[in-house]
């Protein structure tokens, strides 16, 4: 679930293990590149954390962030 905090959309996703988390991140990376939007994210073992904002809009939440968040949710659904 995404929450808006500190001028960004934030969410965490947990997976079975590191390999599954990394596979998810790889898919997200390809989608983010297509959308020309590169997330602030981190990974520790099976958890991936996101903080989305649009840098060229003054680090605020824009439609670009909403689109990427929706795409990330769709990718995450395939790992359940």
Order of alpha helices (4+ residues) and beta strands (2+ residues): beta-beta-alpha-beta-beta-alpha
